[in-house]
Amino acid sequence: MRRILLFAAAIALLNSEITLSQYSDIITKEIQESFTPVSALDTLKAGNARFILNKMVSRNLINEAVLTAGKQHPFAVVLGCMDSRAVEEYLFDAGIGSIFNIRVAGNIVNEDIIGSIEYACRAVGAKLIVVLGHSNCGAVKGACDDVKMGNLTILLEKIKPAVNSVKETGDRTSKNIEFVEEVSKANVIQSVKEIRSKSTILKEMLDKGEIGITGAMYDLETGKVTFYED
């Protein structure tokens, strides 16, 4: 029943007035400049609707590679987890050169990642920042279980504030799936707040409405991306 409802919602989205990836081969500078934060978000939503319905745009990927070799004009930047099952170009049905991908275990934030986002938005012109978590996240589970393993220990420490923020008086380990999912959501919200607070460049662009930022969660089982504004 859940999948049927998702299909119905996806069909409704495809039948709405949202225009989807109707650029000829690639996103040109002119097309990128025509995006707003809202239309960039709408485009990602529509791409995910196509993904859920298995109605992705037919693409000549090698042609896209050739056409974008000299210049790129992505309309969004996605900070996601390195999980092999959460590939942003697929789940948003985006072509080569459409979105910047920053992937790291647990979609955590550090100065290198913030610098990359600043480059994507200020230097190249991306209109939307998405922090994308996902269900059944191994990094979040590791943080919940206080895993210690080399440099991973340092990375998981960045997720601990999200673990601590979730109220759960029962099982607070990875065995409690509901707890893990709540921590994953809190971790996304935490990363969004860090991006806002730790970059004067991005804060200025956000305050001026030049770019937008949102958190989202990807369901590995259904393929659905739920944005926190939904």
C-alpha positions in Angstrom: 0.0 0.0 0.0 2.8 2.4 0.8 4.4 1.9 -2.6 1.1 2.4 -4.3 0.6 5.7 -2.5 4.1 6.8 -3.5 3.4 5.9 -7.1 0.2 8.0 -7.0 2.0 11.0 -5.5 4.7 10.7 -8.1 2.2 10.6 -10.9 0.5 13.7 -9.5 3.8 15.5 -9.4 4.6 14.6 -13.0 1.2 15.9 -14.1 1.7 19.2 -12.3 3.0 22.4 -13.9 6.6 21.6 -13.0 8.9 21.5 -16.0 11.4 18.7 -15.8 14.9 18.6 -17.3 13.6 19.7 -20.7 17.0 21.3 -21.6 18.2 19.9 -24.9 21.4 18.0 -23.9 23.0 19.8 -20.9 22.5 22.8 -18.6 24.0 25.8 -20.2 24.9 29.0 -18.3 21.7 30.6 -19.5 19.6 27.7 -18.2 21.4 27.7 -14.9 20.8 31.4 -14.5 17.1 30.9 -15.1 16.8 28.7 -12.1 15.6 30.0 -8.7 16.0 28.1 -5.4 12.4 27.1 -5.7 12.5 25.9 -9.3 15.8 24.0 -8.5 13.9 22.2 -5.7 11.0 21.5 -7.9 13.3 20.0 -10.6 14.8 17.7 -8.0 11.4 16.6 -6.8 10.2 15.9 -10.3 13.4 13.9 -11.1 12.8 11.8 -8.0 9.2 11.2 -9.1 10.4 9.9 -12.4 12.9 7.7 -10.6 10.2 6.2 -8.4 8.1 5.4 -11.5 11.1 4.1 -13.5 10.4 6.7 -16.1 13.8 8.4 -16.3 14.7 10.7 -19.1 16.5 8.9 -21.9 20.0 10.4 -22.0 23.0 10.2 -24.3 25.6 10.2 -21.4 28.7 10.2 -23.5 27.3 13.2 -25.4 26.7 14.9 -22.1 30.2 14.1 -21.1 31.6 15.6 -24.3 29.5 18.7 -24.1 30.3 19.4 -20.4 34.1 18.7 -20.7 35.0 22.3 -21.1 32.5 23.9 -18.7 29.9 23.0 -16.1 26.8 24.8 -14.8 25.1 22.7 -12.1 21.9 24.1 -10.7 22.2 22.4 -7.2 24.8 20.9 -4.8 23.9 17.8 -2.8 25.8 16.9 0.3 25.0 13.2 0.7 26.3 10.0 2.3 28.9 7.9 0.5 26.4 4.9 0.7 26.6 3.0 -2.6 22.8 2.8 -2.7 22.2 6.5 -2.5 23.5 7.8 -5.9 22.2 11.3 -6.3 22.2 11.5 -10.2 20.0 8.4 -10.3 17.5 9.2 -7.5 17.1 12.7 -8.9 17.2 11.6 -12.6 19.9 14.2 -13.3 22.3 14.2 -16.2 26.0 14.8 -16.3 26.8 18.4 -15.2 23.4 18.9 -13.5 24.3 18.7 -9.8 27.4 18.9 -7.7 27.9 15.8 -5.5 29.7 15.9 -2.2 29.6 12.5 -0.6 31.0 11.5 2.8 29.9 8.9 5.4 27.0 10.3 7.4 26.7 13.5 5.3 28.7 15.3 7.9 30.1 18.9 7.6 33.7 20.1 8.0 35.6 23.1 6.6 36.5 21.3 3.4 32.9 20.4 2.7 31.8 24.0 3.4 34.5 25.3 1.2 33.3 23.0 -1.6 29.7 24.3 -1.2 30.9 27.9 -1.3 32.7 27.1 -4.6 29.6 25.4 -6.0 27.3 28.4 -5.2 29.5 31.5 -5.3 31.9 30.6 -8.0 29.9 28.3 -10.3 26.3 29.4 -9.6 24.4 26.6 -8.0 21.1 27.8 -6.7 20.2 25.1 -4.1 22.0 23.2 -1.3 20.5 19.9 -0.3 21.8 17.9 2.7 20.6 14.4 2.0 20.5 11.7 4.6 19.1 8.2 4.1 17.5 5.3 5.8 19.5 2.5 7.4 22.7 4.7 7.5 25.8 2.7 8.5 27.6 5.8 9.8 24.7 6.9 11.9 24.5 3.3 13.3 28.2 3.5 14.1 27.7 6.7 16.0 24.8 5.3 17.9 26.9 2.3 18.9 30.0 4.4 19.7 32.2 2.5 17.2 35.9 3.1 17.5 38.0 2.4 14.4 40.9 4.5 13.3 40.0 7.8 11.7 36.4 6.8 11.5 36.2 7.5 15.2 36.8 11.2 14.5 34.2 11.3 11.8 31.5 9.6 13.9 32.1 12.1 16.7 30.6 14.7 14.3 27.3 12.7 14.4 27.3 12.3 18.2 25.4 15.7 18.8 22.6 14.3 16.7 22.6 11.1 18.7 22.5 13.0 21.9 19.7 15.3 20.7 17.2 12.4 20.2 15.1 11.6 23.2 14.9 7.8 23.7 14.7 6.2 27.1 14.9 2.7 25.7 17.4 1.1 23.4 19.7 3.8 22.0 21.8 1.4 19.8 21.6 0.5 16.1 19.2 -2.3 17.0 16.5 0.3 17.5 15.7 1.1 13.9 13.3 4.0 14.8 16.0 5.5 17.0 18.5 5.3 14.1 16.0 7.0 11.7 15.4 9.8 14.2 19.1 10.3 14.6 19.6 10.4 10.8 17.0 13.2 10.5 18.6 15.1 13.4 22.0 14.7 11.8 20.7 16.2 8.5 19.2 19.2 10.4 22.5 19.6 12.3 24.5 19.7 9.0 22.1 22.3 7.6 22.5 24.5 10.7 26.3 24.1 10.5 26.4 25.2 6.8 24.4 28.3 7.7 26.4 29.2 10.8 29.9 28.4 9.6 30.0 30.2 6.2 29.6 33.9 6.0 29.6 33.6 2.2 26.6 31.2 2.1 24.7 33.0 4.9 24.9 36.2 2.8 23.7 34.4 -0.3 20.9 32.8 1.7 19.8 36.1 3.3 19.6 37.7 -0.2 17.6 34.8 -1.6 20.3 34.0 -4.2 20.4 30.4 -3.0 18.3 28.1 -0.9 19.1 25.2 1.5 17.0 22.3 2.6 17.4 18.9 4.3 16.0 15.7 2.9 15.9 12.0 3.6 16.1 9.2 1.0 14.2 5.9 1.7 16.4 3.1 0.4 13.4 0.8 0.1 11.0 3.0 -1.8 13.3 5.4 -3.6 11.4 8.3 -2.2 13.2 11.5 -1.2 11.3 13.5 1.4 12.3 17.1 1.8 11.8 18.6 5.2 9.6 21.3 3.9 7.1 18.6 2.8 
